[in-house]
């Protein structure tokens, strides 16, 4: 579940995020047995209305998909618009952007060239997140939390 704005994701990443987000939604509804303890779900679970937050998050993914001409099914979520409901650190955004860069080096060099020049201080978050200063989030599982290795 990316914290960065979905506009940075390539086609594969955007579709995967939609599918993963829908699974996360089912987890938050208590409809699955697996995936329940995924660390990135903690921020959704802590929110006073977790389903509102995940639907608002997915609505932003849906809007990006529509802007690109994709046909994601809005019937799978409720239209909820929350802006800056939950904090995310600048360090987390940088970490995720670096992670995306590494993925794109392998799967979509053309998309990589579209986003390569983004300034780390201007990386946008999904609009449900309010950006605050700080390092990589504690819930991030990776042992390799490099912040400054922009390509």
GULUMMAR-519379 format. One record per residue (C-alpha): residue in three letters; residue number from 1; x, y, z. Coordinates in steps of 0.5 Angstrom, whole numbers, plus 500, padded with zeros to 3 digits. Layout:
<atoms>
+------+------+-----+-----+-----+
| resn | resi |  c1 |  c2 |  c3 |
+------+------+-----+-----+-----+
|  ALA |  NUM |   X |   Y |   Z |
...
+------+------+-----+-----+-----+
</atoms>
This chain:
<atoms>
+------+------+-----+-----+-----+
| resn | resi |  c1 |  c2 |  c3 |
+------+------+-----+-----+-----+
|  UNK |    1 | 500 | 500 | 500 |
|  UNK |    2 | 504 | 506 | 497 |
|  UNK |    3 | 504 | 513 | 501 |
|  UNK |    4 | 506 | 516 | 495 |
|  UNK |    5 | 501 | 519 | 490 |
|  UNK |    6 | 498 | 514 | 485 |
|  UNK |    7 | 500 | 519 | 480 |
|  UNK |    8 | 508 | 516 | 480 |
|  UNK |    9 | 506 | 509 | 479 |
|  UNK |   10 | 506 | 506 | 472 |
|  UNK |   11 | 501 | 501 | 470 |
|  UNK |   12 | 503 | 495 | 473 |
|  UNK |   13 | 504 | 499 | 480 |
|  UNK |   14 | 497 | 502 | 479 |
|  UNK |   15 | 493 | 496 | 478 |
|  UNK |   16 | 497 | 492 | 483 |
|  UNK |   17 | 495 | 498 | 488 |
|  UNK |   18 | 488 | 497 | 487 |
|  UNK |   19 | 488 | 490 | 488 |
|  UNK |   20 | 492 | 490 | 494 |
|  UNK |   21 | 488 | 496 | 497 |
|  UNK |   22 | 481 | 492 | 495 |
|  UNK |   23 | 484 | 486 | 499 |
|  UNK |   24 | 486 | 491 | 505 |
|  UNK |   25 | 479 | 493 | 505 |
|  UNK |   26 | 476 | 486 | 506 |
|  UNK |   27 | 481 | 485 | 512 |
|  UNK |   28 | 479 | 491 | 515 |
|  UNK |   29 | 472 | 489 | 514 |
|  UNK |   30 | 474 | 482 | 518 |
|  UNK |   31 | 472 | 478 | 511 |
|  UNK |   32 | 479 | 475 | 511 |
|  UNK |   33 | 483 | 470 | 515 |
|  UNK |   34 | 490 | 472 | 512 |
|  UNK |   35 | 494 | 479 | 511 |
|  UNK |   36 | 491 | 481 | 517 |
|  UNK |   37 | 497 | 483 | 521 |
|  UNK |   38 | 500 | 487 | 515 |
|  UNK |   39 | 504 | 492 | 518 |
|  UNK |   40 | 502 | 497 | 513 |
|  UNK |   41 | 495 | 496 | 515 |
|  UNK |   42 | 496 | 499 | 522 |
|  UNK |   43 | 495 | 506 | 520 |
|  UNK |   44 | 489 | 504 | 517 |
|  UNK |   45 | 487 | 500 | 523 |
|  UNK |   46 | 489 | 506 | 528 |
|  UNK |   47 | 484 | 511 | 524 |
|  UNK |   48 | 477 | 512 | 528 |
|  UNK |   49 | 474 | 510 | 522 |
|  UNK |   50 | 478 | 505 | 518 |
|  UNK |   51 | 473 | 503 | 512 |
|  UNK |   52 | 473 | 511 | 511 |
|  UNK |   53 | 480 | 511 | 510 |
|  UNK |   54 | 481 | 506 | 506 |
|  UNK |   55 | 475 | 508 | 501 |
|  UNK |   56 | 478 | 515 | 501 |
|  UNK |   57 | 485 | 512 | 499 |
|  UNK |   58 | 482 | 507 | 494 |
|  UNK |   59 | 478 | 513 | 491 |
|  UNK |   60 | 484 | 517 | 490 |
|  UNK |   61 | 487 | 511 | 486 |
|  UNK |   62 | 481 | 510 | 482 |
|  UNK |   63 | 481 | 518 | 480 |
|  UNK |   64 | 488 | 517 | 478 |
|  UNK |   65 | 486 | 510 | 474 |
|  UNK |   66 | 480 | 514 | 471 |
|  UNK |   67 | 485 | 520 | 469 |
|  UNK |   68 | 489 | 515 | 465 |
|  UNK |   69 | 483 | 512 | 461 |
|  UNK |   70 | 483 | 505 | 466 |
|  UNK |   71 | 476 | 502 | 468 |
|  UNK |   72 | 477 | 501 | 475 |
|  UNK |   73 | 470 | 499 | 478 |
|  UNK |   74 | 468 | 504 | 483 |
|  UNK |   75 | 462 | 500 | 485 |
|  UNK |   76 | 468 | 496 | 489 |
|  UNK |   77 | 468 | 502 | 494 |
|  UNK |   78 | 464 | 508 | 497 |
|  UNK |   79 | 466 | 515 | 495 |
|  UNK |   80 | 469 | 518 | 501 |
|  UNK |   81 | 474 | 524 | 501 |
|  UNK |   82 | 478 | 525 | 506 |
|  UNK |   83 | 484 | 530 | 506 |
|  UNK |   84 | 490 | 530 | 510 |
|  UNK |   85 | 487 | 525 | 515 |
|  UNK |   86 | 493 | 521 | 517 |
|  UNK |   87 | 500 | 523 | 518 |
|  UNK |   88 | 506 | 520 | 514 |
|  UNK |   89 | 513 | 522 | 514 |
|  UNK |   90 | 517 | 525 | 509 |
|  UNK |   91 | 522 | 520 | 510 |
|  UNK |   92 | 517 | 515 | 508 |
|  UNK |   93 | 515 | 518 | 502 |
|  UNK |   94 | 523 | 518 | 500 |
|  UNK |   95 | 524 | 511 | 501 |
|  UNK |   96 | 518 | 509 | 497 |
|  UNK |   97 | 520 | 513 | 491 |
|  UNK |   98 | 527 | 510 | 491 |
|  UNK |   99 | 523 | 503 | 492 |
|  UNK |  100 | 519 | 505 | 486 |
|  UNK |  101 | 525 | 507 | 482 |
|  UNK |  102 | 528 | 501 | 483 |
|  UNK |  103 | 522 | 497 | 481 |
|  UNK |  104 | 522 | 501 | 475 |
|  UNK |  105 | 529 | 500 | 473 |
|  UNK |  106 | 527 | 493 | 471 |
|  UNK |  107 | 520 | 493 | 469 |
|  UNK |  108 | 518 | 500 | 466 |
|  UNK |  109 | 524 | 504 | 463 |
|  UNK |  110 | 520 | 509 | 460 |
|  UNK |  111 | 515 | 511 | 466 |
|  UNK |  112 | 522 | 511 | 470 |
|  UNK |  113 | 524 | 517 | 465 |
|  UNK |  114 | 518 | 520 | 466 |
|  UNK |  115 | 519 | 521 | 474 |
|  UNK |  116 | 526 | 520 | 475 |
|  UNK |  117 | 527 | 528 | 475 |
|  UNK |  118 | 522 | 529 | 481 |
|  UNK |  119 | 525 | 533 | 487 |
|  UNK |  120 | 525 | 529 | 493 |
|  UNK |  121 | 522 | 535 | 497 |
|  UNK |  122 | 517 | 535 | 493 |
|  UNK |  123 | 514 | 528 | 492 |
|  UNK |  124 | 507 | 528 | 494 |
|  UNK |  125 | 503 | 523 | 498 |
|  UNK |  126 | 496 | 520 | 497 |
|  UNK |  127 | 492 | 526 | 499 |
|  UNK |  128 | 489 | 522 | 505 |
|  UNK |  129 | 496 | 523 | 508 |
|  UNK |  130 | 499 | 529 | 511 |
|  UNK |  131 | 506 | 530 | 510 |
|  UNK |  132 | 510 | 531 | 516 |
|  UNK |  133 | 518 | 531 | 517 |
|  UNK |  134 | 521 | 525 | 520 |
|  UNK |  135 | 525 | 518 | 518 |
|  UNK |  136 | 522 | 512 | 515 |
|  UNK |  137 | 516 | 510 | 518 |
|  UNK |  138 | 517 | 504 | 524 |
|  UNK |  139 | 512 | 500 | 521 |
|  UNK |  140 | 516 | 499 | 514 |
|  UNK |  141 | 518 | 492 | 514 |
|  UNK |  142 | 525 | 493 | 510 |
|  UNK |  143 | 532 | 492 | 513 |
|  UNK |  144 | 534 | 497 | 508 |
|  UNK |  145 | 531 | 504 | 509 |
|  UNK |  146 | 536 | 508 | 505 |
|  UNK |  147 | 533 | 515 | 504 |
|  UNK |  148 | 538 | 519 | 500 |
|  UNK |  149 | 539 | 514 | 494 |
|  UNK |  150 | 535 | 518 | 489 |
|  UNK |  151 | 537 | 516 | 482 |
+------+------+-----+-----+-----+
</atoms>
